[in-house]
Structures are given as C-alpha cells and as structure tokens.
C-alpha cells in the first residue's frame, strides 16, 4: 500500500516515525525544567529563545535544501541531534549549560523536520501528493498518540535520564534507516530566487498566516499541556495526547484520496477554527471527559490541517525553491513559539489556564475566518506563479 507513494516511501515513513518519536518524547521536558525550579513564564522564554535561534538559521537551511541532497542533511543533522539529546542526561541544574544543550537540540530538530518533509514532497508522485503527505504525516501523529503515555512510563521507571536515553535511541534507529534511502536529484528548472522572495511570494502569504494560527495552537498544547494536567489534576498527559494523536490518525486515514480531490481552503478554515474551539473547551475542562472531547476536536483539526497546508505550500512554490518554501513553512513553528509561548506562559502565571487557553482559542477562530477571506480574494485577482498544478484551492 505504502509503495503507491514511491518505492522508498515505506523506509522514509519508518525513519520519520522513529525521528518523530524521539521528538515527541520530549514533550515531557517542561516537567523536567519545572522540577529544576523553572516557572511557566521562564520555560516559555526558553522555548522562545529556541525559536529565535531556529529563525535566524532558516535562510541558510533553505539555501542548503535547494542546493544540497536532502539525505546528506538528514545524516549530519540526525547524528548531531542524537548527541544533543543524550547529552541532556549530564544536566542537573537550571542554567546556561542546560540552555545551550536544549537550544542546540531544538535547532537540529527543526532542520531534520524540514528536510525530511522536503524529501517526502520530492519523492511522492504529484497526483497523490496531498494524500501521500497526509499518510506521511501519520509518522508524526502516531508518536504523539503514544509518547504521552510512554513518557509517563519511562519517567516513572527511570526518571528523566531514561526519557533522554529513549529519545536518543529512537533518533539513532532513524539515522540508520536514512542510510538506506536513495539520493534524490536536486530539483527545479526555474532559476532559484532568494529565500526572502519565496517568503513574500503573494499566493503563499495567506498560507503563512494560516500556518501561524495552526502552529500557535499546537505550540500551546505541546509547551503547557503537561503542566496543565499536573496543576489542575484533570486527566493526564498520556490520556490527552493518546486521544489527540489517535483521532488525528483516524482522520488522516479516513481522508484518503479525498485530500487530493476536494478544495482545500474551506477545510483549512474549518480545521483551524475547530482547533481554536478545542482549546476553549480544554480551558474550561473540569473533568477528564471534557478534556477528552477537547483532545478529540483538536486531533481532528490537526489530522486535516497539516497535510492540506503542506501540500498547498509545495504546490504554490517554485520547484527550484521547494526547500526554501518548506523551510519557511516549518519555521512558522518557531514564529508561533517565539510569539506564543512566552505570551501564553505569562498569561498562565498572571491569570490562569482558563484565560490563557480561551484567548488563544479565540485568536485561532477569528484568524481562520480572516484567512479564508484573504485567500479567496487573492485567488480571484491573481494567477498563481507555480510550476506544477495541484488540487483546486477554491
């Protein structure tokens, strides 16, 4: 079944799944920081610092991906990421040494994420691209579904040192699988423009805005859910992320080839709005059942929004600038983290989880409506400057 998306897709999927498991296990790291004495606001600042480092690196990453074999980047970045994760075992206090290791690991993580997604876009046949990226995305959702619970088990048995060993081991297995992937040619016949011209390409601007909204919601969850359930004693991180990831997986599979047949904009508006509504529900949750419903809502939204956004970015960008476009798209994770993590963290410190999550959810709902109107008006007045035809966006 997976070979319909290219002969190397099964190995690529397995490598991505193991790498994402390594990343997903680190959703428990804020608990480690809290145990070392960090407050929510300070944790948010550290995550925003990692976003600054990643954003500064993105133009170079985009150029590297447009000019260099993706596999080479994956091998170098993957090995450095494993070393950084394992080095976290040597930390025992909240200070500069821990910050440097964490920032380095986050930098390698975002480089791998952008590179492997670009490799997937290169290798999946055009007529199956959105469906293929949706299935590829399961490699990130399945780890989310199990990492919350698995991390709880590992921490209970071997503390956070065991968590870092588990994350590093998963990354190392992924690195070995990458060795088996073929080297794909650097693609594109049009001249490559600068990274910044890809950033301001008019028909990509609405997608950047929608991605900011979506990733703001995701970063809020991944940064603060662990401490949310600890403080409010509602459910558990394992319950939340297990249901969230499981529902997202089912949504991806159920979408199937429909992702390549139907208009994307209306589903993006609906899914980002649903994520925002789920955050509001999570904010007000007083029982595990309400938390579970909120997790299911946001899992459905995640399962729909990410493949549509990533496919639209690839379809609208020049083939010769695909690496830069994907680097920008994944950089929006960092922009959302840079602006959102400290803001949400200080709202939690100054008010409550109810205020912080409700306001964030409201921003997503209002922003989704604005995105829909902007993209529709742009499509009515401009001929997109893309090389390859993709699914309709009306």
Order of alpha helices (4+ residues) and beta strands (2+ residues): alpha-alpha-alpha-alpha-alpha-alpha-alpha-alpha-alpha-alpha-alpha-alpha-alpha-alpha
